[in-house]
């Protein structure tokens, strides 16, 4: 494989140890959610598998700064339909059945449900259809993640994050009342309780102050990285890449490690891609007009969706790197996934694709119309190592490595 600067190990089911030149990291969770801790900070994520709906939030670490000029929300994402102007609230059960709720959120009786469904069918059917369309759009967006890629001339701007965690409240120790004045055991118990509360407050206040100091230190580091460091030092450029990409709300866990040449012109990036099991295996459809159901897609379509996703991820990483590091002239990005070797019973890292991209040709992409760009075709324009069939089956490749210099 050549020189490696990132490795990921599964130490337990749902637990992975990530090692890079910047240090150790730990990821815990599954397709429903989890958290990761690493050099770029701590991130919590949650998702609803199969729906494309996800949430991600950094905790105490650096988040992606606003990129001025980037076409955020380039795709006109379809929103869920607004509430119906009716005296009930429509919702869905786990099995997809439409259920109608009263103003208190309680389900109507079965006979009332049927009557409301018949009476308001003309209004409910479009609402259900729009809900299904929105859910399917969310699934597509979770697969095709390249459309929010910033153009290479976008500016990475440092935006301070306020420390908004409230200080722990000062406790009000119990006085013990008249009983404490007359009975020594009660007075002793009240004093012990006051001491316990004060000690607890002191511990919480110390932890709060330490966290605030750490936040301030991290903010100062982030400010220096964005305003100065990324223009001057290779190590700071590497750290900037990892911070920026760690701040992207990826729908499925995506990790990376970066290395920048001492001349500060080329970045080598290893991307630990999500597994194919992360890709949704169904789409939603209406059922009998007012209910919904899952429509399983073929294995071939799942493989094609996964192929599109991994290419979209590398496309986004490359774009974010060029935008974050304006002096960089070349990005070499390689994506791998951890798979089971059936011959040995051990897991191994298999590289699915590796691409060398120069800034000049990257500038030729129409970033104002990324919805028209196919990331699979886009990466094929560059020096690409990839063995992939038309149905999305990958054969591992040898990635470009820092020793492969022209």
WODA-V379649 format. One record per pair of residues at least 6 apart in sequence whose ideal C-beta (glycine too) atoms are under 7 Angstrom apart, sorted by the first residue. I is the first residue (numbers start at 1). J is the second residue. Records with the same first field share a line. If there is no record, write none. Layout:
BEGIN
I->J ; J
END
This chain:
BEGIN
1->398 ; 399
2->401 ; 403 ; 404
3->401 ; 402 ; 403
5->20 ; 21 ; 257 ; 259 ; 270
6->20 ; 257 ; 270 ; 272
7->19
8->16 ; 18 ; 255 ; 272 ; 338
9->16 ; 17
10->16 ; 338 ; 347
11->17
14->28 ; 29 ; 30
15->28
16->27
17->24 ; 26
18->25 ; 26 ; 27 ; 38 ; 255
20->257
21->257 ; 259
22->39 ; 242
23->39
25->36 ; 37 ; 38 ; 39
26->36 ; 37
27->34 ; 36 ; 253
28->34 ; 35
29->35
31->47 ; 49 ; 277 ; 278
32->47 ; 49
33->45 ; 46 ; 47
34->45
35->42 ; 43 ; 44 ; 45
36->43 ; 253
39->242
40->61 ; 62 ; 242 ; 243 ; 246
41->58 ; 60 ; 61 ; 62 ; 246
42->58 ; 59 ; 60 ; 61
43->56 ; 57 ; 58 ; 59 ; 61 ; 246
44->57 ; 59
45->54 ; 55 ; 56 ; 253
46->54 ; 55
47->53 ; 54 ; 251
49->280
50->280 ; 282
51->135 ; 138 ; 139
52->138 ; 139 ; 141 ; 142 ; 251 ; 280
53->138
54->142 ; 249 ; 251
56->249 ; 250
58->247
60->214 ; 215
61->218
62->218 ; 222 ; 243 ; 247
63->247
64->244 ; 247 ; 248
65->156 ; 157 ; 158 ; 159 ; 226
66->157 ; 159
67->150 ; 154 ; 155 ; 156 ; 323
68->154 ; 155 ; 157
69->151 ; 154 ; 155
70->150 ; 151 ; 154
71->367 ; 368
72->148
74->147 ; 148 ; 370 ; 371
75->141 ; 147 ; 371
77->137 ; 141
78->133 ; 134 ; 137
79->134
80->131 ; 134
81->127 ; 130 ; 131
83->89
84->90 ; 123 ; 127
86->120 ; 123
88->100 ; 101 ; 102 ; 116
89->101
90->98 ; 100 ; 124 ; 127
91->99 ; 101
92->98 ; 99 ; 292
93->99
96->287 ; 291 ; 292 ; 293
97->291
98->128 ; 290 ; 291
99->107
100->108 ; 113 ; 116
101->107
102->108
108->116
117->124 ; 290
121->290
124->290
125->289 ; 290
128->286 ; 290 ; 292
129->286
132->284 ; 285 ; 286 ; 292
135->284
136->283 ; 284
139->280 ; 283
142->251
143->279 ; 305 ; 308 ; 309
144->308 ; 312
145->251 ; 309 ; 312 ; 313 ; 316
146->312 ; 315 ; 316 ; 370 ; 375
147->370 ; 371
149->315 ; 316 ; 319 ; 320 ; 367 ; 370
150->319 ; 320 ; 323
151->323 ; 367
152->322 ; 323 ; 359 ; 362 ; 363
154->323
156->226 ; 323 ; 324
158->222 ; 223 ; 226 ; 227
160->219
161->219
163->212 ; 215
165->208 ; 211
167->205 ; 208
168->201 ; 204 ; 205 ; 208
170->201
171->197 ; 198 ; 201
173->193 ; 194 ; 197 ; 198
174->190 ; 193 ; 194
175->190
176->186 ; 187 ; 190
179->186
180->186 ; 187 ; 190
222->243
225->236 ; 239 ; 240 ; 243
229->236
230->236 ; 237 ; 240 ; 324 ; 325
231->327
234->260 ; 261 ; 262 ; 264
237->260 ; 264 ; 325
238->258 ; 259 ; 260
240->324 ; 325
241->258 ; 267 ; 269 ; 321 ; 324
242->256 ; 258
244->320 ; 324
245->256 ; 317 ; 320
252->274 ; 278
253->274
254->271 ; 273 ; 274 ; 313
255->272
256->269 ; 270 ; 271 ; 272 ; 317
257->270
258->267 ; 269
259->268 ; 402
260->267
264->327
265->328 ; 329 ; 330
266->329 ; 330 ; 332
267->321 ; 325 ; 328 ; 331
268->332 ; 402
269->317 ; 321 ; 331 ; 332 ; 333
270->334 ; 336
271->313 ; 314 ; 317 ; 333 ; 334 ; 335
272->336
273->310 ; 313 ; 335 ; 336 ; 337 ; 352
275->337
276->306
279->302 ; 305 ; 306 ; 309
281->296 ; 297 ; 302
282->294 ; 295 ; 296 ; 297
283->295 ; 297
284->292 ; 294
285->292 ; 293 ; 295
286->292
287->293
300->391
303->391 ; 392 ; 393
304->391 ; 392
306->392
307->376 ; 388 ; 392
308->376
310->335 ; 352
311->375 ; 376 ; 379
312->375
313->335
314->333 ; 335 ; 353 ; 355 ; 379
315->375 ; 378 ; 379
317->333
318->331 ; 333 ; 357
321->328 ; 331
322->328 ; 331 ; 359 ; 362
328->359
329->358 ; 359
330->356 ; 357 ; 358 ; 359
331->357
332->356 ; 400
333->355
334->351 ; 354 ; 399 ; 400
335->351 ; 352 ; 353
336->349 ; 350 ; 351 ; 352
337->350 ; 352
338->347 ; 349
339->347 ; 348 ; 350
340->347
341->348
350->396
351->396 ; 397 ; 399
352->394
353->384 ; 385 ; 386 ; 397
354->385 ; 397 ; 399 ; 400
355->379 ; 382 ; 383 ; 384
356->382 ; 383 ; 400
357->382
361->381 ; 382
365->373 ; 378
366->373
385->397 ; 398 ; 399 ; 400
386->397
387->394 ; 395 ; 397
388->394
END
